[in-house]
């Protein structure tokens, strides 16, 4: 299977919700078993909260400041970030071209 991030980017944003008032800036690329891969290119503010599964981000464009449970770090194209299930995290600032794969996997509660 091959996924083109530009095709996914063209579908964003999805309609706004009460939580994501500036529109939803992620879209599922595919899923298999417990794993799902999303294209995430936030604009405005990142409203995400802790997730039920472990998560890996693979930064594919731009740069950002990432807050992992109060620990702030810079990330840029090519970096990989790991977030354990249930841990609060978000991108606090990001460039206009920022995009990442968000890959969720494993059982609820983490491995």
C-alpha positions as CSV (number, residue, x, y, z in Angstrom):
1,X,0.0,0.0,0.0
2,X,1.2,3.5,-0.8
3,X,-0.2,6.7,0.6
4,X,0.5,10.1,-0.8
5,X,0.4,12.8,1.9
6,X,-0.4,15.5,-0.7
7,X,-3.7,13.8,-1.6
8,X,-4.6,13.7,2.1
9,X,-3.6,17.3,2.7
10,X,-5.9,18.4,-0.1
11,X,-8.9,17.0,1.9
12,X,-8.2,19.1,5.0
13,X,-9.5,20.7,7.0
14,X,-12.5,18.5,7.9
15,X,-15.5,20.4,9.3
16,X,-15.0,22.1,12.7
17,X,-16.3,20.5,15.9
18,X,-16.9,21.9,19.4
19,X,-13.4,20.7,20.3
20,X,-11.6,21.5,17.0
21,X,-13.1,25.0,16.4
22,X,-10.7,25.8,13.5
23,X,-11.5,22.6,11.7
24,X,-10.1,19.1,12.0
25,X,-6.5,18.9,10.6
26,X,-6.0,15.1,10.6
27,X,-7.3,12.4,8.4
28,X,-6.9,8.6,8.6
29,X,-4.7,7.3,5.9
30,X,-5.2,3.6,6.6
31,X,-5.8,1.1,9.4
32,X,-4.8,-2.5,10.0
33,X,-5.5,-4.5,13.1
34,X,-4.7,-2.3,16.1
35,X,-2.6,0.1,14.0
36,X,-3.8,3.3,12.3
37,X,-1.9,5.9,10.5
38,X,-3.1,9.5,10.3
39,X,-1.8,12.5,8.4
40,X,-1.8,15.4,10.8
41,X,-1.1,19.0,9.7
42,X,-2.4,21.3,12.4
43,X,-3.2,24.9,11.8
44,X,-4.1,27.5,14.4
45,X,-4.1,25.5,17.7
46,X,-3.5,21.9,18.4
47,X,-6.4,20.8,20.6
48,X,-5.4,17.1,21.0
49,X,-5.5,15.4,24.3
50,X,-4.0,12.1,25.6
51,X,-4.8,9.0,23.5
52,X,-5.7,5.5,24.5
53,X,-3.0,3.8,22.4
54,X,0.8,4.3,22.2
55,X,1.7,6.8,19.4
56,X,4.6,7.5,17.1
57,X,4.9,10.8,15.2
58,X,7.2,10.9,12.1
59,X,7.7,14.6,11.1
60,X,7.4,14.9,7.3
61,X,7.5,18.6,6.8
62,X,8.3,21.8,8.7
63,X,9.2,22.2,12.4
64,X,7.4,22.6,15.7
65,X,7.7,22.9,19.4
66,X,6.2,19.7,21.1
67,X,5.0,19.5,24.7
68,X,5.1,16.0,26.1
69,X,3.6,16.0,29.6
70,X,5.2,19.4,30.4
71,X,8.6,18.6,28.7
72,X,9.1,20.9,25.7
73,X,11.2,19.9,22.8
74,X,11.8,21.1,19.2
75,X,11.2,18.8,16.3
76,X,11.7,19.1,12.6
77,X,11.5,17.1,9.4
78,X,12.8,13.6,9.9
79,X,12.4,13.5,13.6
80,X,10.5,10.7,15.3
81,X,8.6,11.2,18.6
82,X,7.1,8.5,20.9
83,X,4.1,9.2,23.1
84,X,3.0,6.5,25.6
85,X,-0.8,5.9,25.9
86,X,-2.5,8.2,28.3
87,X,0.2,11.0,28.3
88,X,-0.8,14.6,27.6
89,X,0.9,16.1,24.6
90,X,0.5,18.6,21.8
91,X,2.3,20.7,19.3
92,X,2.4,24.2,20.7
93,X,3.8,26.1,17.8
94,X,4.5,25.0,14.3
95,X,5.5,26.3,10.9
96,X,2.9,26.9,8.2
97,X,4.1,23.8,6.4
98,X,4.2,21.5,9.4
99,X,2.9,17.9,8.8
100,X,3.4,14.6,10.5
101,X,2.4,11.0,10.4
102,X,0.7,10.0,13.6
103,X,0.8,6.2,14.0
104,X,-1.3,4.6,16.8
105,X,-0.8,1.0,17.7
106,X,-1.3,-1.7,20.3
107,X,-3.9,-2.3,23.0
108,X,-5.7,0.5,24.8
109,X,-3.6,1.6,27.8
110,X,-0.4,1.0,25.9
111,X,2.1,-1.8,25.7
